[in-house]
Amino acid sequence: MEIRKRARLPHWDIEQGTYFVTFCLFDAFPAEERRHIEEQRKAHIALIEKERGRMTPAEAAALNRTIRTETERVLIVAPDRV
């Protein structure tokens, strides 16, 4: 095992090791798309609350799936816009 020191944190190199990598995509997601998705989410919740009151767990799960799908669509398409 080799330990390298960079600016802040040490890095361990292990032969045949498994590594976990995290990517920060905050600035990869256009602000106008974030606002649009948030507006859609709020409108959907308001409609359900107006019609029936609180969302059921199944409705909340369905809304989360829709938001996740829309978010993934934006992240896949976004690089083409740059």
Backbone as JSON Lines, residues from 0, in Angstrom:
{"i":0,"aa":"M","n":[0.85,-1.18,0.0],"ca":[0.0,0.0,0.0],"c":[0.89,1.23,0.0]}
{"i":1,"aa":"E","n":[0.53,2.2,-0.84],"ca":[1.26,3.45,-0.93],"c":[0.34,4.57,-0.46]}
{"i":2,"aa":"I","n":[0.84,5.47,0.38],"ca":[0.06,6.62,0.84],"c":[0.69,7.87,0.25]}
{"i":3,"aa":"R","n":[-0.12,8.63,-0.49],"ca":[0.33,9.89,-1.07],"c":[-0.41,11.02,-0.38]}
{"i":4,"aa":"K","n":[0.24,12.11,-0.16],"ca":[-0.37,13.27,0.48],"c":[-0.55,14.36,-0.57]}
{"i":5,"aa":"R","n":[-1.79,14.84,-0.71],"ca":[-2.06,15.95,-1.62],"c":[-2.35,17.18,-0.79]}
{"i":6,"aa":"A","n":[-3.05,18.13,-1.37],"ca":[-3.31,19.41,-0.69],"c":[-4.04,19.24,0.63]}
{"i":7,"aa":"R","n":[-5.05,18.35,0.68],"ca":[-5.85,18.27,1.9],"c":[-5.85,16.87,2.52]}
{"i":8,"aa":"L","n":[-6.24,15.88,1.75],"ca":[-6.43,14.54,2.32],"c":[-5.4,13.56,1.77]}
{"i":9,"aa":"P","n":[-5.02,12.59,2.56],"ca":[-4.12,11.56,2.04],"c":[-4.87,10.64,1.07]}
{"i":10,"aa":"H","n":[-4.14,10.06,0.15],"ca":[-4.7,9.12,-0.83],"c":[-3.98,7.79,-0.66]}
{"i":11,"aa":"W","n":[-4.75,6.71,-0.56],"ca":[-4.18,5.39,-0.41],"c":[-4.3,4.66,-1.74]}
{"i":12,"aa":"D","n":[-3.2,4.11,-2.21],"ca":[-3.2,3.28,-3.41],"c":[-2.98,1.84,-2.97]}
{"i":13,"aa":"I","n":[-3.97,0.99,-3.22],"ca":[-3.89,-0.41,-2.84],"c":[-3.96,-1.25,-4.11]}
{"i":14,"aa":"E","n":[-2.99,-2.12,-4.28],"ca":[-2.98,-2.99,-5.46],"c":[-4.24,-3.85,-5.48]}
{"i":15,"aa":"Q","n":[-4.92,-3.87,-6.6],"ca":[-6.17,-4.61,-6.8],"c":[-7.25,-4.17,-5.81]}
{"i":16,"aa":"G","n":[-7.2,-2.9,-5.39],"ca":[-8.19,-2.38,-4.45],"c":[-9.46,-1.94,-5.16]}
{"i":17,"aa":"T","n":[-10.52,-1.82,-4.41],"ca":[-11.78,-1.29,-4.91],"c":[-11.89,0.14,-4.44]}
{"i":18,"aa":"Y","n":[-12.19,1.04,-5.36],"ca":[-12.25,2.46,-5.03],"c":[-13.68,2.97,-5.19]}
{"i":19,"aa":"F","n":[-14.04,3.93,-4.35],"ca":[-15.34,4.59,-4.41],"c":[-15.08,6.02,-4.88]}
{"i":20,"aa":"V","n":[-15.76,6.43,-5.94],"ca":[-15.56,7.77,-6.49],"c":[-16.87,8.54,-6.4]}
{"i":21,"aa":"T","n":[-16.8,9.78,-5.95],"ca":[-17.96,10.65,-5.86],"c":[-17.77,11.82,-6.8]}
{"i":22,"aa":"F","n":[-18.79,12.12,-7.58],"ca":[-18.76,13.26,-8.48],"c":[-19.74,14.31,-7.98]}
{"i":23,"aa":"C","n":[-19.32,15.55,-7.96],"ca":[-20.21,16.64,-7.59],"c":[-20.78,17.21,-8.89]}
{"i":24,"aa":"L","n":[-22.09,17.1,-9.08],"ca":[-22.72,17.53,-10.32],"c":[-23.54,18.79,-10.16]}
{"i":25,"aa":"F","n":[-23.35,19.52,-9.06],"ca":[-24.2,20.68,-8.8],"c":[-24.19,21.66,-9.98]}
{"i":26,"aa":"D","n":[-23.02,22.05,-10.46],"ca":[-22.98,23.03,-11.53],"c":[-23.18,22.4,-12.91]}
{"i":27,"aa":"A","n":[-23.36,21.09,-12.96],"ca":[-23.69,20.42,-14.22],"c":[-25.18,20.46,-14.49]}
{"i":28,"aa":"F","n":[-25.94,20.9,-13.51],"ca":[-27.4,20.92,-13.6],"c":[-27.84,22.37,-13.76]}
{"i":29,"aa":"P","n":[-28.38,22.73,-14.93],"ca":[-28.77,24.13,-15.16],"c":[-29.8,24.63,-14.15]}
{"i":30,"aa":"A","n":[-29.6,25.85,-13.67],"ca":[-30.48,26.43,-12.66],"c":[-31.92,26.51,-13.14]}
{"i":31,"aa":"E","n":[-32.13,26.85,-14.41],"ca":[-33.5,26.96,-14.91],"c":[-34.2,25.61,-14.92]}
{"i":32,"aa":"E","n":[-33.45,24.54,-15.14],"ca":[-34.03,23.19,-15.09],"c":[-34.39,22.82,-13.66]}
{"i":33,"aa":"R","n":[-33.52,23.18,-12.7],"ca":[-33.82,22.92,-11.29],"c":[-35.11,23.62,-10.88]}
{"i":34,"aa":"R","n":[-35.24,24.88,-11.29],"ca":[-36.45,25.64,-10.97],"c":[-37.68,25.01,-11.61]}
{"i":35,"aa":"H","n":[-37.55,24.6,-12.87],"ca":[-38.68,23.99,-13.59],"c":[-39.14,22.7,-12.9]}
{"i":36,"aa":"I","n":[-38.2,21.85,-12.54],"ca":[-38.55,20.59,-11.88],"c":[-39.17,20.86,-10.51]}
{"i":37,"aa":"E","n":[-38.64,21.82,-9.78],"ca":[-39.2,22.16,-8.47],"c":[-40.62,22.71,-8.61]}
{"i":38,"aa":"E","n":[-40.85,23.55,-9.63],"ca":[-42.19,24.07,-9.87],"c":[-43.17,22.95,-10.21]}
{"i":39,"aa":"Q","n":[-42.72,22.0,-11.03],"ca":[-43.57,20.85,-11.38],"c":[-43.92,20.06,-10.12]}
{"i":40,"aa":"R","n":[-42.94,19.83,-9.28],"ca":[-43.16,19.07,-8.05],"c":[-44.18,19.77,-7.16]}
{"i":41,"aa":"K","n":[-43.99,21.08,-6.95],"ca":[-44.91,21.84,-6.11],"c":[-46.32,21.85,-6.69]}
{"i":42,"aa":"A","n":[-46.44,22.0,-8.01],"ca":[-47.76,22.01,-8.65],"c":[-48.45,20.66,-8.48]}
{"i":43,"aa":"H","n":[-47.69,19.58,-8.6],"ca":[-48.26,18.24,-8.45],"c":[-48.76,18.02,-7.01]}
{"i":44,"aa":"I","n":[-47.97,18.43,-6.05],"ca":[-48.37,18.3,-4.65],"c":[-49.6,19.15,-4.36]}
{"i":45,"aa":"A","n":[-49.61,20.39,-4.87],"ca":[-50.75,21.27,-4.64],"c":[-52.02,20.69,-5.23]}
{"i":46,"aa":"L","n":[-51.95,20.09,-6.41],"ca":[-53.12,19.49,-7.04],"c":[-53.66,18.33,-6.2]}
{"i":47,"aa":"I","n":[-52.78,17.47,-5.74],"ca":[-53.21,16.34,-4.91],"c":[-53.82,16.84,-3.6]}
{"i":48,"aa":"E","n":[-53.17,17.82,-2.97],"ca":[-53.69,18.34,-1.71],"c":[-55.04,19.01,-1.89]}
{"i":49,"aa":"K","n":[-55.24,19.67,-3.02],"ca":[-56.52,20.31,-3.3],"c":[-57.63,19.28,-3.5]}
{"i":50,"aa":"E","n":[-57.28,18.19,-4.21],"ca":[-58.28,17.15,-4.51],"c":[-58.56,16.23,-3.33]}
{"i":51,"aa":"R","n":[-57.5,15.8,-2.62],"ca":[-57.68,14.75,-1.61],"c":[-57.02,15.02,-0.27]}
{"i":52,"aa":"G","n":[-56.34,16.1,-0.12],"ca":[-55.61,16.32,1.12],"c":[-54.16,15.87,0.98]}
{"i":53,"aa":"R","n":[-53.67,15.12,1.93],"ca":[-52.26,14.69,1.91],"c":[-52.02,13.59,0.88]}
{"i":54,"aa":"M","n":[-50.79,13.56,0.39],"ca":[-50.39,12.5,-0.55],"c":[-50.25,11.18,0.2]}
{"i":55,"aa":"T","n":[-50.59,10.11,-0.48],"ca":[-50.35,8.78,0.09],"c":[-48.87,8.44,-0.11]}
{"i":56,"aa":"P","n":[-48.35,7.47,0.63],"ca":[-46.97,7.04,0.41],"c":[-46.73,6.59,-1.04]}
{"i":57,"aa":"A","n":[-47.72,5.93,-1.64],"ca":[-47.58,5.48,-3.03],"c":[-47.49,6.67,-3.98]}
{"i":58,"aa":"E","n":[-48.28,7.71,-3.72],"ca":[-48.23,8.9,-4.57],"c":[-46.89,9.62,-4.4]}
{"i":59,"aa":"A","n":[-46.39,9.69,-3.18],"ca":[-45.1,10.32,-2.93],"c":[-43.98,9.55,-3.63]}
{"i":60,"aa":"A","n":[-44.04,8.23,-3.58],"ca":[-43.03,7.41,-4.25],"c":[-43.09,7.62,-5.76]}
{"i":61,"aa":"A","n":[-44.31,7.68,-6.32],"ca":[-44.47,7.91,-7.75],"c":[-43.92,9.28,-8.15]}
{"i":62,"aa":"L","n":[-44.21,10.29,-7.34],"ca":[-43.69,11.63,-7.62],"c":[-42.16,11.63,-7.55]}
{"i":63,"aa":"N","n":[-41.59,10.97,-6.57],"ca":[-40.12,10.89,-6.47],"c":[-39.51,10.2,-7.68]}
{"i":64,"aa":"R","n":[-40.17,9.15,-8.18],"ca":[-39.67,8.48,-9.39],"c":[-39.72,9.42,-10.59]}
{"i":65,"aa":"T","n":[-40.81,10.17,-10.7],"ca":[-40.94,11.12,-11.81],"c":[-39.87,12.19,-11.74]}
{"i":66,"aa":"I","n":[-39.64,12.74,-10.55],"ca":[-38.61,13.77,-10.37],"c":[-37.23,13.2,-10.69]}
{"i":67,"aa":"R","n":[-36.95,11.99,-10.22],"ca":[-35.66,11.35,-10.5],"c":[-35.46,11.14,-11.99]}
{"i":68,"aa":"T","n":[-36.51,10.68,-12.68],"ca":[-36.43,10.46,-14.12],"c":[-36.16,11.77,-14.85]}
{"i":69,"aa":"E","n":[-36.87,12.81,-14.46],"ca":[-36.69,14.12,-15.09],"c":[-35.28,14.66,-14.81]}
{"i":70,"aa":"T","n":[-34.8,14.49,-13.6],"ca":[-33.45,14.94,-13.24],"c":[-32.41,14.19,-14.07]}
{"i":71,"aa":"E","n":[-32.55,12.89,-14.2],"ca":[-31.6,12.1,-15.0],"c":[-31.65,12.52,-16.46]}
{"i":72,"aa":"R","n":[-32.84,12.83,-16.97],"ca":[-32.96,13.27,-18.36],"c":[-32.17,14.56,-18.56]}
{"i":73,"aa":"V","n":[-32.28,15.49,-17.62],"ca":[-31.56,16.75,-17.73],"c":[-30.05,16.51,-17.67]}
{"i":74,"aa":"L","n":[-29.61,15.66,-16.76],"ca":[-28.17,15.4,-16.63],"c":[-27.6,14.72,-17.85]}
{"i":75,"aa":"I","n":[-28.39,13.9,-18.52],"ca":[-27.91,13.23,-19.73],"c":[-27.89,14.19,-20.9]}
{"i":76,"aa":"V","n":[-28.88,15.06,-21.0],"ca":[-29.0,15.99,-22.12],"c":[-28.12,17.21,-21.94]}
{"i":77,"aa":"A","n":[-27.9,17.66,-20.71],"ca":[-27.23,18.92,-20.42],"c":[-25.88,19.1,-21.13]}
{"i":78,"aa":"P","n":[-24.99,18.08,-21.19],"ca":[-23.7,18.3,-21.84],"c":[-23.82,18.7,-23.31]}
{"i":79,"aa":"D","n":[-24.88,18.28,-23.98],"ca":[-25.05,18.64,-25.36],"c":[-25.38,20.13,-25.55]}
{"i":80,"aa":"R","n":[-25.87,20.76,-24.51],"ca":[-26.25,22.17,-24.58],"c":[-25.06,23.1,-24.44]}
{"i":81,"aa":"V","n":[-23.99,22.6,-23.88],"ca":[-22.83,23.45,-23.59],"c":[-22.08,23.76,-24.85]}
